[in-house]
Amino acid sequence: MDDLTEMLKGTLEGCVLHIIGSEETYGYAITRQLNELGFTDVIEGTVYTILLRLERNGLVQVTKRPSGVGPPRKFYALNDAGREELAKFWAKWQYLSSRIDKLKEGGR
Amino acid sequence: MSFWEKATGSDLTREWRAFEARAEALPHDHRAAWGQIIAHLFPYGDFTGRNLMPILDDALGLLEGAAADGRSVHDVLGDDIRDFCAALAGGEGARTCHDRWREQVNRNVARKLSRLGG
């Protein structure tokens, strides 16, 4: 689906948190996973700025590992604060999506 | 950072040289993107530009990784390098010279006004 970017903006951070939460991983792999999920508009640069923000907010643990080619890659894993943030994200998402579904179905 | 480095910025010069050497090794397109990133990040710099160094280091690492994987600049950064740079610098909470000047003006004006008002 095209042109999802605007709508995704606020939720992408939660998606990235979730992906990091399931296994330690790096920027390009996260981007590919989002692309495969159907978010084809998402580029590595975007994921990268999210990762930097997560790092600055102290939600992830970063390890530099040598890669086969090029410079060492930064691998990301959630720390306790990150796991807490992820739980909050899903709670907010649940609330938001249930409200919007309700609106669509015409309930109050 | 030693006092000498702080006073002379000698460590910054050294870091710049290291950045330049790394950028030299990039393919043409990636090097061009690096130039644009510097230009777009520049306004976010503080007086010495020291706050930009870690951001630039990260951005250069991203370009190096992309080049090593054989991915194009467009694949990695999309159409809008300016937007990318704003996002890079934005979360930083780094205050630029402009912020400080604006604050100073605001403060001065407020002080004068309150004096006038008694």
Backbone of each chain as ProteinMPNN parsed JSONL, in Angstrom:
{"seq_chain_A": "MDDLTEMLKGTLEGCVLHIIGSEETYGYAITRQLNELGFTDVIEGTVYTILLRLERNGLVQVTKRPSGVGPPRKFYALNDAGREELAKFWAKWQYLSSRIDKLKEGGR", "coords_chain_A": {"N_chain_A": [[0.851, -1.193, 0.0], [0.619, 2.163, -0.899], [1.77, 5.456, 0.133], [1.512, 5.388, 2.915], [3.024, 6.549, 4.73], [2.553, 8.973, 6.192], [0.5, 8.273, 7.977], [1.74, 6.258, 9.312], [3.743, 7.39, 10.741], [3.664, 8.008, 13.579], [3.468, 5.495, 14.655], [5.482, 3.934, 13.838], [7.738, 3.921, 15.443], [6.961, 2.324, 17.584], [6.621, -0.076, 16.201], [9.266, -0.615, 15.466], [10.423, -0.875, 17.993], [9.098, -3.207, 18.784], [10.106, -5.087, 16.951], [12.825, -5.081, 17.607], [12.498, -6.034, 20.117], [11.87, -8.718, 19.791], [14.164, -9.951, 18.794], [17.712, -9.393, 18.959], [18.909, -7.03, 16.691], [19.782, -5.293, 13.562], [19.854, -2.074, 11.803], [19.344, -2.257, 8.905], [18.263, -4.802, 8.653], [15.944, -4.533, 10.154], [14.578, -2.678, 8.595], [14.168, -4.218, 6.284], [12.494, -6.171, 7.308], [10.205, -4.678, 7.931], [9.534, -3.849, 5.356], [8.96, -6.319, 4.16], [6.737, -6.965, 5.59], [4.924, -5.409, 4.384], [5.059, -2.719, 4.48], [6.142, -0.959, 2.305], [7.092, 1.534, 1.736], [8.825, 2.33, 3.669], [12.046, 3.42, 4.411], [15.59, 2.846, 4.917], [16.856, 5.04, 6.042], [14.854, 6.309, 7.52], [14.223, 4.401, 9.495], [16.637, 4.404, 10.695], [16.854, 6.976, 11.878], [14.912, 6.682, 13.785], [16.027, 4.672, 15.349], [18.224, 6.044, 16.378], [16.91, 7.863, 17.992], [15.692, 6.181, 19.854], [17.97, 5.248, 21.043], [19.04, 7.579, 22.191], [17.046, 8.118, 24.003], [17.48, 6.192, 25.797], [16.421, 3.571, 25.593], [17.313, 1.348, 24.39], [19.892, -1.159, 24.07], [23.059, -0.926, 22.749], [25.255, -2.625, 20.614], [28.341, -2.848, 19.008], [29.235, -4.709, 16.228], [31.555, -6.486, 14.204], [31.041, -6.65, 10.658], [30.669, -8.757, 7.771], [31.258, -7.322, 5.442], [32.341, -3.934, 4.942], [31.911, -1.295, 7.452], [31.782, -1.86, 11.092], [28.651, -3.134, 12.306], [25.873, -1.697, 14.036], [24.193, -3.28, 16.559], [20.994, -3.714, 17.998], [19.277, -4.07, 21.097], [16.517, -4.476, 23.342], [16.386, -2.753, 26.459], [15.43, -2.707, 29.977], [13.891, -0.349, 30.274], [13.146, 0.004, 27.646], [11.536, -2.236, 27.188], [9.432, -1.632, 28.855], [8.467, 0.655, 27.598], [7.627, -0.455, 25.21], [5.5, -2.052, 26.067], [3.791, -0.028, 26.88], [3.334, 1.167, 24.412], [1.834, -0.824, 23.047], [-0.432, -0.88, 24.634], [-1.451, 1.698, 24.204], [-1.892, 1.524, 21.484], [-3.828, -0.447, 21.319], [-5.956, 0.838, 22.582], [-6.345, 3.04, 20.822], [-6.912, 1.726, 18.347], [-9.184, 0.274, 18.999], [-10.981, 2.308, 19.567], [-11.172, 3.592, 17.08], [-12.142, 1.566, 15.451], [-14.623, 1.282, 16.587], [-15.789, 3.709, 15.994], [-15.957, 3.468, 13.234], [-17.75, 1.402, 13.008], [-19.967, 2.641, 13.784], [-20.74, 2.826, 16.398], [-20.955, 4.213, 19.766]], "CA_chain_A": [[0.0, 0.0, 0.0], [1.443, 3.375, -0.98], [1.391, 6.657, 0.885], [1.154, 5.098, 4.302], [4.033, 7.147, 5.601], [1.989, 9.959, 7.123], [-0.239, 7.578, 9.022], [2.633, 5.371, 10.057], [4.784, 8.135, 11.434], [3.639, 7.881, 15.027], [3.445, 4.103, 15.116], [6.687, 3.239, 13.379], [8.65, 3.75, 16.571], [6.483, 1.144, 18.295], [6.932, -1.253, 15.376], [10.699, -0.87, 15.571], [10.618, -1.409, 19.35], [8.629, -4.586, 18.814], [11.032, -5.927, 16.19], [14.033, -5.225, 18.423], [12.121, -6.805, 21.296], [11.833, -10.161, 19.556], [15.551, -10.428, 18.769], [18.711, -8.361, 18.717], [18.999, -6.897, 15.242], [20.396, -4.04, 13.109], [18.987, -1.178, 11.033], [18.905, -2.701, 7.591], [17.398, -5.974, 8.839], [14.649, -4.016, 10.61], [13.935, -2.086, 7.415], [13.704, -5.312, 5.408], [11.357, -6.831, 7.955], [9.048, -3.795, 7.736], [9.209, -3.917, 3.934], [8.326, -7.615, 3.9], [5.437, -6.913, 6.241], [4.021, -4.682, 3.501], [5.35, -1.285, 4.553], [7.185, -0.86, 1.294], [7.601, 2.91, 1.676], [9.785, 2.611, 4.742], [13.439, 3.314, 3.97], [16.516, 2.639, 6.019], [17.127, 6.322, 6.693], [13.798, 6.562, 8.5], [14.445, 3.473, 10.602], [17.874, 4.837, 11.323], [16.603, 8.115, 12.771], [14.155, 6.143, 14.926], [16.99, 3.969, 16.21], [19.008, 7.051, 17.108], [16.049, 8.438, 19.021], [15.562, 5.16, 20.894], [19.255, 5.198, 21.727], [19.148, 8.787, 23.011], [16.084, 8.046, 25.101], [17.921, 5.139, 26.71], [15.497, 2.433, 25.555], [17.964, 0.197, 23.761], [21.297, -1.409, 24.342], [23.699, -0.979, 21.437], [26.535, -3.332, 20.551], [28.947, -2.796, 17.671], [29.818, -6.002, 15.833], [32.102, -6.448, 12.843], [30.216, -7.326, 9.654], [31.509, -9.347, 6.731], [31.737, -6.235, 4.581], [32.145, -2.579, 5.431], [32.192, -0.947, 8.846], [31.009, -2.652, 12.044], [27.236, -2.795, 12.396], [25.323, -1.505, 15.368], [23.073, -4.161, 16.879], [20.144, -3.133, 19.031], [18.428, -4.943, 21.909], [15.764, -3.674, 24.312], [16.692, -2.861, 27.884], [14.186, -2.711, 30.768], [13.101, 0.839, 29.923], [12.608, -0.254, 26.321], [10.425, -3.198, 27.299], [8.32, -0.892, 29.455], [7.954, 1.543, 26.549], [6.932, -1.304, 24.246], [4.217, -2.418, 26.666], [2.957, 1.178, 26.805], [2.935, 1.351, 23.014], [0.747, -1.741, 22.694], [-1.632, -0.439, 25.351], [-1.981, 2.866, 23.489], [-2.352, 1.069, 20.179], [-5.084, -1.152, 21.569], [-6.963, 1.867, 22.86], [-6.595, 3.784, 19.595], [-7.541, 0.934, 17.294], [-10.538, -0.106, 19.402], [-11.838, 3.502, 19.4], [-11.394, 3.873, 15.662], [-13.045, 0.521, 14.961], [-15.948, 1.593, 17.108], [-16.268, 4.836, 15.191], [-16.28, 2.977, 11.902], [-18.954, 0.568, 13.09], [-21.098, 3.502, 14.093], [-21.08, 2.818, 17.82], [-20.578, 5.428, 20.462]], "C_chain_A": [[0.888, 1.245, 0.0], [0.945, 4.453, -0.013], [0.918, 6.374, 2.303], [1.978, 5.936, 5.281], [3.448, 8.094, 6.647], [1.312, 9.273, 8.305], [0.671, 6.759, 9.925], [3.539, 6.109, 11.025], [4.819, 7.878, 12.94], [3.791, 6.45, 15.522], [4.731, 3.348, 14.774], [7.661, 2.971, 14.524], [8.273, 2.51, 17.387], [6.798, -0.132, 17.534], [8.402, -1.625, 15.515], [11.032, -1.445, 16.954], [10.238, -2.888, 19.401], [9.613, -5.53, 18.116], [12.312, -6.162, 16.992], [13.743, -6.116, 19.629], [12.134, -8.303, 21.047], [13.217, -10.744, 19.353], [16.495, -9.265, 18.503], [18.947, -8.256, 17.213], [19.577, -5.537, 14.857], [19.493, -3.332, 12.102], [18.45, -1.729, 9.728], [17.966, -3.904, 7.702], [16.004, -5.55, 9.299], [13.868, -3.443, 9.429], [13.361, -3.173, 6.514], [12.474, -5.988, 5.994], [10.078, -6.008, 7.776], [8.583, -3.825, 6.284], [8.45, -5.207, 3.611], [6.922, -7.682, 4.486], [4.415, -6.17, 5.377], [4.198, -3.178, 3.588], [6.494, -0.978, 3.595], [7.804, 0.534, 1.208], [8.719, 3.176, 2.666], [11.208, 2.397, 4.242], [14.352, 3.248, 5.185], [16.799, 3.93, 6.783], [16.118, 6.629, 7.79], [13.989, 5.695, 9.736], [15.651, 3.931, 11.422], [17.658, 5.996, 12.294], [15.784, 7.671, 13.991], [15.1, 5.448, 15.906], [17.837, 4.942, 17.031], [18.199, 7.633, 18.26], [15.883, 7.449, 20.187], [16.84, 5.101, 21.736], [19.385, 6.392, 22.673], [18.213, 8.745, 24.199], [16.379, 6.882, 26.045], [17.011, 3.92, 26.738], [16.143, 1.174, 24.989], [19.411, 0.07, 24.217], [21.972, -1.64, 22.995], [25.042, -1.688, 21.53], [27.074, -3.216, 19.13], [29.599, -4.131, 17.369], [30.4, -5.876, 14.442], [31.172, -7.183, 11.879], [31.161, -7.861, 8.586], [32.109, -8.292, 5.829], [31.524, -4.906, 5.281], [32.42, -2.408, 6.909], [31.414, -1.849, 9.795], [29.564, -2.19, 12.094], [26.841, -2.584, 13.845], [24.128, -2.428, 15.546], [22.308, -3.601, 18.062], [19.358, -4.212, 19.761], [17.694, -4.058, 22.909], [16.364, -3.831, 25.707], [15.36, -2.788, 28.652], [13.276, -1.543, 30.409], [12.433, 0.649, 28.566], [11.419, -1.199, 26.363], [9.192, -2.521, 27.894], [7.639, -0.015, 28.403], [7.141, 0.747, 25.53], [5.551, -1.707, 24.783], [3.253, -1.233, 26.612], [2.451, 1.388, 25.385], [1.751, 0.458, 22.665], [-0.555, -1.358, 23.408], [-2.281, 0.735, 24.63], [-2.576, 2.452, 22.147], [-3.717, 0.389, 20.309], [-6.23, -0.157, 21.757], [-7.369, 2.563, 21.56], [-7.367, 2.953, 18.578], [-8.962, 0.532, 17.698], [-11.492, 1.079, 19.248], [-12.179, 3.725, 17.937], [-12.321, 2.829, 15.044], [-14.485, 0.831, 15.363], [-16.591, 2.7, 16.286], [-16.748, 4.359, 13.831], [-17.58, 2.171, 11.924], [-20.176, 1.371, 13.512], [-21.535, 3.482, 15.539], [-20.706, 4.126, 18.48], [-19.733, 5.079, 21.68]], "O_chain_A": [[1.804, 1.357, 0.814], [-0.139, 4.361, 0.562], [0.027, 7.049, 2.819], [1.68, 6.021, 6.472], [3.797, 8.031, 7.826], [1.518, 9.635, 9.463], [0.419, 6.59, 11.118], [4.037, 5.54, 11.997], [5.869, 7.57, 13.504], [4.192, 6.216, 16.662], [5.027, 2.291, 15.33], [8.32, 1.932, 14.567], [9.138, 1.75, 17.822], [7.188, -1.141, 18.122], [8.745, -2.798, 15.664], [11.821, -2.382, 17.072], [10.951, -3.71, 19.976], [9.913, -6.616, 18.611], [12.823, -7.281, 17.057], [14.611, -6.85, 20.103], [12.376, -9.084, 21.967], [13.449, -11.904, 19.692], [16.11, -8.27, 17.89], [19.158, -9.264, 16.539], [19.838, -4.71, 15.732], [18.513, -3.894, 11.613], [17.247, -1.677, 9.471], [16.999, -4.018, 6.949], [15.004, -6.135, 8.886], [12.67, -3.683, 9.278], [12.228, -3.075, 6.043], [11.534, -6.331, 5.277], [9.009, -6.555, 7.507], [7.382, -3.826, 6.011], [7.447, -5.197, 2.898], [6.04, -8.358, 3.957], [3.208, -6.277, 5.594], [3.553, -2.437, 2.847], [7.637, -0.768, 3.999], [8.901, 0.701, 0.675], [9.473, 4.138, 2.518], [11.54, 1.334, 3.716], [13.955, 3.547, 6.311], [16.961, 3.922, 8.004], [16.473, 7.14, 8.852], [13.93, 6.175, 10.868], [15.673, 3.852, 12.65], [18.209, 6.003, 13.395], [15.941, 8.211, 15.086], [14.99, 5.611, 17.122], [18.128, 4.707, 18.204], [18.719, 7.865, 19.352], [15.93, 7.839, 21.354], [16.801, 4.931, 22.955], [19.793, 6.233, 23.824], [18.529, 9.264, 25.27], [15.62, 6.62, 26.977], [16.842, 3.298, 27.786], [15.594, 0.077, 25.095], [20.046, 1.021, 24.672], [21.509, -2.453, 22.195], [25.858, -1.395, 22.404], [26.351, -3.457, 18.163], [30.412, -4.628, 18.148], [29.805, -5.226, 13.581], [30.586, -8.207, 12.23], [32.321, -7.456, 8.516], [33.291, -8.338, 5.489], [30.63, -4.771, 6.116], [33.064, -3.243, 7.543], [30.485, -2.535, 9.368], [29.278, -1.003, 11.943], [27.392, -3.201, 14.756], [23.167, -2.367, 14.779], [22.897, -3.08, 19.009], [18.838, -5.144, 19.147], [18.199, -2.999, 23.283], [16.797, -4.919, 26.085], [14.29, -2.806, 28.044], [12.065, -1.703, 30.256], [11.298, 1.077, 28.359], [10.423, -0.996, 25.668], [8.061, -2.796, 27.494], [6.412, 0.051, 28.324], [6.106, 1.208, 25.049], [4.564, -1.703, 24.047], [2.064, -1.395, 26.338], [1.291, 1.742, 25.174], [0.78, 0.914, 22.063], [-1.642, -1.496, 22.848], [-3.5, 0.774, 24.462], [-3.618, 2.956, 21.729], [-4.628, 0.624, 19.515], [-7.307, -0.293, 21.177], [-8.551, 2.667, 21.233], [-8.357, 3.417, 18.013], [-9.848, 0.456, 16.847], [-12.648, 0.912, 18.857], [-13.326, 4.011, 17.592], [-13.176, 3.155, 14.22], [-15.423, 0.662, 14.584], [-17.768, 2.637, 15.933], [-17.795, 4.779, 13.337], [-18.394, 2.242, 11.003], [-21.285, 0.841, 13.586], [-22.572, 4.046, 15.887], [-20.199, 5.04, 17.829], [-19.307, 5.972, 22.413]]}, "seq_chain_B": "MSFWEKATGSDLTREWRAFEARAEALPHDHRAAWGQIIAHLFPYGDFTGRNLMPILDDALGLLEGAAADGRSVHDVLGDDIRDFCAALAGGEGARTCHDRWREQVNRNVARKLSRLGG", "coords_chain_B": {"N_chain_B": [[38.306, 14.721, 26.723], [40.882, 17.003, 26.616], [42.029, 20.051, 28.271], [43.497, 21.533, 26.478], [42.567, 20.571, 24.018], [39.949, 21.399, 24.19], [40.205, 24.137, 24.234], [41.52, 24.749, 21.844], [40.256, 23.315, 19.927], [41.511, 21.278, 18.65], [41.039, 18.573, 18.597], [38.73, 18.438, 17.139], [39.527, 19.183, 14.586], [41.094, 17.019, 14.015], [39.189, 15.002, 14.044], [37.615, 15.793, 11.894], [39.41, 15.421, 9.789], [39.573, 12.664, 9.846], [36.943, 11.999, 9.174], [36.89, 13.013, 6.565], [38.748, 11.388, 5.303], [37.43, 8.947, 5.46], [35.185, 9.53, 3.943], [36.331, 9.933, 1.453], [36.773, 7.36, 0.638], [34.34, 6.476, -0.145], [31.864, 5.506, -2.659], [31.035, 7.509, -5.565], [28.327, 8.643, -5.563], [27.531, 8.294, -2.935], [29.382, 9.816, -1.637], [28.671, 12.297, -2.52], [26.193, 12.535, -1.304], [26.989, 12.616, 1.321], [28.223, 15.122, 1.364], [25.951, 16.712, 1.073], [24.603, 16.079, 3.414], [26.288, 17.174, 5.348], [26.001, 19.866, 4.693], [23.271, 20.271, 5.223], [23.117, 19.689, 7.903], [24.636, 21.565, 9.104], [23.37, 24.047, 9.985], [22.342, 23.193, 12.414], [24.353, 23.106, 14.14], [26.276, 23.863, 17.125], [28.221, 26.573, 18.501], [30.933, 25.732, 18.066], [30.47, 23.488, 16.627], [30.79, 21.099, 17.764], [28.776, 19.52, 18.828], [27.74, 18.302, 16.619], [29.396, 16.298, 15.845], [29.137, 13.501, 16.785], [26.701, 12.921, 15.511], [27.308, 13.248, 12.824], [29.207, 11.259, 12.565], [27.655, 8.965, 12.904], [25.932, 9.217, 10.683], [27.721, 9.042, 8.579], [28.601, 6.464, 8.963], [26.278, 5.095, 8.32], [26.119, 5.626, 5.542], [28.476, 4.367, 4.741], [27.913, 1.719, 5.375], [25.781, 1.264, 3.635], [27.054, 1.573, 1.172], [28.846, -0.548, 1.289], [27.111, -2.715, 1.24], [26.223, -2.423, -1.26], [24.037, -0.842, -1.787], [21.981, 1.802, -3.075], [22.187, 5.394, -2.654], [19.699, 6.504, -2.842], [17.989, 4.391, -2.163], [18.544, 4.197, 0.519], [18.329, 6.723, 1.756], [16.186, 7.944, 0.557], [14.179, 10.53, -1.048], [14.549, 12.868, 0.251], [16.926, 14.433, 1.648], [17.267, 16.574, 3.287], [15.135, 16.396, 5.067], [15.769, 14.037, 6.332], [18.101, 14.849, 7.659], [17.053, 16.755, 9.391], [15.563, 15.134, 11.027], [17.596, 13.604, 12.111], [19.027, 15.526, 13.575], [17.046, 16.66, 15.042], [15.966, 15.129, 17.242], [17.951, 15.412, 18.971], [17.915, 17.548, 20.714], [19.645, 19.481, 20.681], [20.77, 22.733, 21.106], [20.866, 25.401, 18.914], [22.987, 28.074, 17.66], [21.215, 29.973, 16.826], [18.952, 29.566, 18.421], [19.946, 30.362, 20.872], [20.563, 33.053, 20.423], [18.055, 34.036, 19.914], [16.804, 33.624, 22.348], [18.301, 35.338, 23.928], [17.691, 37.83, 22.88], [14.943, 37.884, 23.408], [15.025, 37.866, 26.207], [16.348, 40.235, 26.793], [14.588, 42.112, 25.712], [12.338, 41.62, 27.24], [13.299, 42.381, 29.729], [13.765, 45.11, 29.407], [11.201, 45.963, 28.841], [9.874, 45.387, 31.227], [11.134, 47.132, 32.862], [10.345, 49.551, 31.862], [7.634, 49.366, 32.32], [7.642, 49.597, 35.023]], "CA_chain_B": [[38.796, 15.93, 26.056], [41.773, 17.775, 27.486], [41.8, 21.489, 28.184], [44.114, 21.985, 25.225], [41.649, 20.275, 22.91], [38.756, 22.21, 24.346], [40.525, 25.528, 23.92], [41.956, 24.954, 20.465], [39.451, 22.536, 18.988], [42.412, 20.438, 17.855], [40.439, 17.247, 18.413], [37.717, 18.557, 16.075], [40.239, 19.144, 13.319], [41.518, 15.635, 13.8], [38.003, 14.226, 13.691], [37.239, 16.172, 10.533], [40.312, 14.745, 8.841], [39.187, 11.252, 9.805], [35.705, 11.945, 8.38], [37.22, 13.242, 5.155], [39.415, 10.195, 4.785], [36.408, 7.908, 5.278], [34.317, 9.944, 2.833], [37.098, 9.721, 0.227], [36.697, 5.949, 0.251], [32.97, 6.151, -0.572], [31.56, 5.699, -4.081], [30.728, 8.895, -5.907], [26.997, 9.086, -5.123], [27.492, 8.318, -1.477], [30.198, 10.951, -1.22], [27.852, 13.488, -2.795], [25.172, 12.586, -0.252], [27.71, 13.04, 2.524], [28.349, 16.58, 1.238], [24.639, 17.315, 1.34], [24.291, 15.9, 4.837], [27.049, 18.193, 6.088], [25.397, 21.178, 4.428], [21.964, 20.383, 5.881], [23.259, 19.607, 9.365], [25.399, 22.71, 9.574], [22.576, 24.997, 10.784], [22.016, 22.656, 13.733], [25.561, 23.079, 14.942], [26.487, 24.93, 18.105], [29.257, 27.51, 18.077], [32.101, 25.036, 17.523], [30.066, 22.348, 15.818], [31.151, 19.879, 18.478], [27.579, 18.691, 19.032], [27.404, 17.589, 15.377], [30.374, 15.245, 15.537], [28.577, 12.136, 16.863], [25.64, 12.764, 14.512], [27.978, 13.065, 11.532], [29.857, 9.953, 12.611], [26.596, 7.982, 12.656], [25.435, 9.347, 9.308], [28.77, 8.524, 7.702], [28.543, 5.015, 9.135], [25.131, 4.62, 7.541], [26.512, 5.657, 4.126], [29.501, 3.333, 4.527], [27.226, 0.431, 5.385], [25.006, 1.172, 2.397], [27.997, 1.376, 0.069], [29.409, -1.897, 1.408], [26.073, -3.661, 0.827], [25.892, -2.138, -2.653], [22.735, -0.187, -1.922], [22.133, 3.169, -3.557], [21.838, 6.464, -1.728], [18.247, 6.694, -2.891], [17.377, 3.31, -1.377], [18.783, 4.358, 1.947], [17.905, 8.026, 2.293], [14.988, 8.458, -0.097], [14.299, 11.744, -1.859], [14.644, 14.108, 1.005], [18.058, 14.391, 2.574], [17.047, 17.635, 4.269], [14.227, 15.839, 6.061], [16.566, 13.056, 7.072], [19.003, 15.585, 8.547], [16.237, 17.379, 10.43], [15.22, 14.062, 11.964], [18.84, 13.264, 12.81], [19.408, 16.577, 14.527], [15.879, 17.069, 15.806], [15.833, 14.447, 18.521], [19.152, 15.689, 19.751], [17.688, 18.576, 21.716], [20.795, 20.378, 20.603], [20.354, 24.111, 20.846], [21.761, 26.012, 17.952], [23.308, 29.49, 17.912], [20.003, 30.779, 16.604], [18.118, 29.464, 19.625], [20.52, 31.17, 21.955], [20.402, 34.47, 20.087], [16.64, 34.39, 20.066], [16.553, 33.713, 23.786], [18.954, 36.523, 24.451], [16.876, 38.978, 22.465], [13.705, 37.835, 24.19], [15.314, 38.224, 27.588], [16.654, 41.666, 26.842], [13.376, 42.877, 25.459], [11.481, 41.465, 28.416], [13.86, 43.164, 30.828], [13.522, 46.53, 29.121], [9.761, 46.229, 28.956], [9.452, 45.387, 32.629], [11.675, 48.354, 33.476], [9.47, 50.639, 31.419], [6.348, 49.213, 32.996], [7.829, 49.903, 36.453]], "C_chain_B": [[39.665, 16.737, 27.025], [41.456, 19.263, 27.353], [42.33, 22.029, 26.864], [43.153, 21.768, 24.048], [40.424, 21.172, 22.959], [39.016, 23.635, 23.876], [40.841, 25.724, 22.45], [41.051, 24.256, 19.453], [40.305, 21.584, 18.165], [41.822, 19.048, 17.614], [39.399, 17.28, 17.298], [38.383, 18.482, 14.707], [40.633, 17.716, 12.987], [40.328, 14.778, 13.373], [37.549, 14.516, 12.264], [38.1, 15.45, 9.506], [39.924, 13.284, 8.698], [37.907, 11.08, 8.98], [36.024, 12.051, 6.896], [37.86, 12.014, 4.532], [38.387, 9.088, 4.534], [35.52, 8.243, 4.081], [34.996, 9.721, 1.488], [36.919, 8.304, -0.299], [35.311, 5.568, -0.272], [32.83, 6.257, -2.087], [31.02, 7.109, -4.319], [29.4, 9.404, -5.345], [26.927, 9.248, -3.607], [28.293, 9.488, -0.936], [29.409, 12.244, -1.428], [26.787, 13.655, -1.706], [25.792, 13.059, 1.061], [27.865, 14.572, 2.522], [27.039, 17.276, 1.567], [24.264, 17.214, 2.806], [25.024, 16.947, 5.675], [26.364, 19.554, 5.939], [24.079, 21.342, 5.19], [22.064, 20.335, 7.402], [23.902, 20.86, 9.941], [24.576, 23.698, 10.42], [22.237, 24.502, 12.19], [23.228, 22.678, 14.673], [25.572, 24.147, 16.023], [27.691, 25.744, 17.647], [30.463, 26.809, 17.443], [31.725, 23.895, 16.592], [30.351, 21.031, 16.513], [29.953, 18.93, 18.632], [27.243, 17.853, 17.796], [28.268, 16.344, 15.168], [29.796, 13.826, 15.661], [27.482, 11.884, 15.828], [26.256, 12.48, 13.148], [28.625, 11.682, 11.456], [28.845, 8.855, 12.291], [26.138, 8.009, 11.202], [26.449, 8.784, 8.312], [28.8, 6.992, 7.769], [27.415, 4.393, 8.327], [25.481, 4.553, 6.048], [27.543, 4.565, 3.822], [28.868, 1.949, 4.461], [26.464, 0.21, 4.091], [25.919, 0.871, 1.221], [28.55, -0.051, 0.092], [28.402, -2.958, 0.957], [25.684, -3.461, -0.634], [24.513, -1.535, -2.822], [22.912, 1.28, -2.266], [21.728, 4.165, -2.478], [20.319, 6.627, -1.677], [17.512, 5.634, -2.075], [17.437, 3.609, 0.119], [18.173, 5.634, 2.5], [16.647, 8.577, 1.655], [15.248, 9.765, -0.823], [14.756, 12.948, -1.057], [15.74, 14.059, 2.066], [17.894, 15.456, 3.652], [16.177, 17.133, 5.43], [14.96, 14.851, 6.97], [17.459, 13.766, 8.096], [18.233, 16.242, 9.691], [15.883, 16.345, 11.491], [16.444, 13.64, 12.783], [19.137, 14.257, 13.919], [18.276, 16.877, 15.494], [15.784, 16.442, 17.178], [16.948, 14.783, 19.49], [18.887, 16.642, 20.9], [18.844, 19.547, 21.729], [20.304, 21.788, 20.324], [21.355, 24.749, 19.913], [22.061, 27.445, 18.368], [22.04, 30.318, 17.819], [19.092, 30.755, 17.818], [18.629, 30.398, 20.706], [20.357, 32.656, 21.676], [18.97, 34.914, 20.328], [16.304, 34.555, 21.549], [17.106, 34.993, 24.369], [18.138, 37.764, 24.117], [15.602, 39.027, 23.287], [13.932, 38.327, 25.616], [15.544, 39.728, 27.723], [15.41, 42.515, 26.665], [12.462, 42.822, 26.679], [11.981, 42.336, 29.57], [13.56, 44.653, 30.635], [12.052, 46.864, 29.318], [9.342, 46.323, 30.416], [9.971, 46.649, 33.324], [10.771, 49.544, 33.12], [8.157, 50.613, 32.183], [6.45, 49.518, 34.487], [7.867, 48.674, 37.257]], "O_chain_B": [[39.225, 17.102, 28.115], [40.723, 19.682, 26.458], [41.702, 22.869, 26.219], [42.956, 22.647, 23.208], [39.926, 21.641, 21.936], [38.182, 24.257, 23.218], [40.477, 26.744, 21.865], [41.079, 24.572, 18.263], [39.881, 21.129, 17.102], [42.065, 18.426, 16.58], [39.2, 16.29, 16.595], [37.891, 17.821, 13.793], [40.525, 17.266, 11.846], [40.432, 13.946, 12.472], [37.153, 13.614, 11.526], [37.608, 14.94, 8.5], [39.936, 12.726, 7.601], [37.79, 10.143, 8.19], [35.506, 11.292, 6.077], [37.563, 11.645, 3.396], [38.458, 8.38, 3.529], [35.149, 7.363, 3.305], [34.345, 9.369, 0.504], [36.912, 8.069, -1.507], [35.124, 4.464, -0.783], [33.571, 6.997, -2.733], [30.606, 7.8, -3.388], [29.35, 10.466, -4.726], [26.349, 10.199, -3.083], [27.942, 10.08, 0.084], [29.475, 13.164, -0.613], [26.516, 14.766, -1.249], [25.176, 13.815, 1.813], [27.664, 15.227, 3.545], [27.019, 18.299, 2.251], [23.683, 18.138, 3.376], [24.452, 17.531, 6.595], [26.172, 20.286, 6.91], [23.799, 22.41, 5.736], [21.207, 20.87, 8.106], [23.732, 21.174, 11.119], [25.045, 24.14, 11.469], [21.885, 25.299, 13.06], [23.13, 22.314, 15.845], [24.961, 25.204, 15.869], [28.129, 25.604, 16.506], [30.958, 27.244, 16.403], [32.568, 23.392, 15.85], [30.176, 19.964, 15.925], [30.097, 17.709, 18.574], [26.558, 16.835, 17.892], [27.906, 15.448, 14.404], [29.947, 13.026, 14.738], [27.346, 10.769, 15.325], [25.802, 11.604, 12.413], [28.593, 11.024, 10.416], [29.125, 7.94, 11.517], [25.976, 6.965, 10.569], [26.082, 8.136, 7.332], [28.998, 6.318, 6.758], [27.563, 3.324, 7.734], [25.185, 3.567, 5.374], [27.486, 3.921, 2.774], [29.223, 1.12, 3.623], [26.488, -0.88, 3.519], [25.61, 0.027, 0.379], [28.704, -0.682, -0.953], [28.78, -3.971, 0.368], [24.906, -4.24, -1.184], [23.884, -1.69, -3.869], [23.858, 1.926, -1.817], [21.027, 3.828, -1.523], [19.737, 6.855, -0.616], [16.539, 5.933, -1.383], [16.509, 3.313, 0.871], [17.574, 5.634, 3.576], [16.087, 9.561, 2.137], [16.386, 10.076, -1.174], [15.28, 13.918, -1.604], [15.504, 13.693, 3.218], [18.324, 15.269, 4.791], [16.445, 17.407, 6.6], [14.79, 14.84, 8.189], [17.561, 13.341, 9.246], [18.71, 16.28, 10.825], [15.897, 16.631, 12.689], [16.346, 13.357, 13.977], [19.453, 13.881, 15.048], [18.511, 17.297, 16.627], [15.549, 17.134, 18.168], [16.881, 14.469, 20.678], [19.543, 16.569, 21.939], [19.007, 20.334, 22.662], [19.511, 22.007, 19.408], [22.564, 24.639, 20.117], [21.465, 27.967, 19.31], [21.811, 31.232, 18.611], [18.528, 31.779, 18.206], [17.87, 31.115, 21.358], [20.048, 33.431, 22.58], [18.704, 35.992, 20.86], [15.615, 35.494, 21.947], [16.469, 35.648, 25.194], [17.924, 38.632, 24.963], [15.223, 40.08, 23.801], [13.14, 39.098, 26.158], [15.02, 40.39, 28.619], [15.204, 43.502, 27.37], [11.891, 43.83, 27.096], [11.192, 42.946, 30.291], [13.16, 45.352, 31.566], [11.701, 47.9, 29.882], [8.571, 47.201, 30.803], [9.342, 47.168, 34.247], [10.48, 50.406, 33.949], [7.635, 51.637, 32.625], [5.423, 49.682, 35.147], [8.017, 48.739, 38.477]]}, "name": "protein", "num_of_chains": 2, "seq": "MDDLTEMLKGTLEGCVLHIIGSEETYGYAITRQLNELGFTDVIEGTVYTILLRLERNGLVQVTKRPSGVGPPRKFYALNDAGREELAKFWAKWQYLSSRIDKLKEGGRMSFWEKATGSDLTREWRAFEARAEALPHDHRAAWGQIIAHLFPYGDFTGRNLMPILDDALGLLEGAAADGRSVHDVLGDDIRDFCAALAGGEGARTCHDRWREQVNRNVARKLSRLGG"}
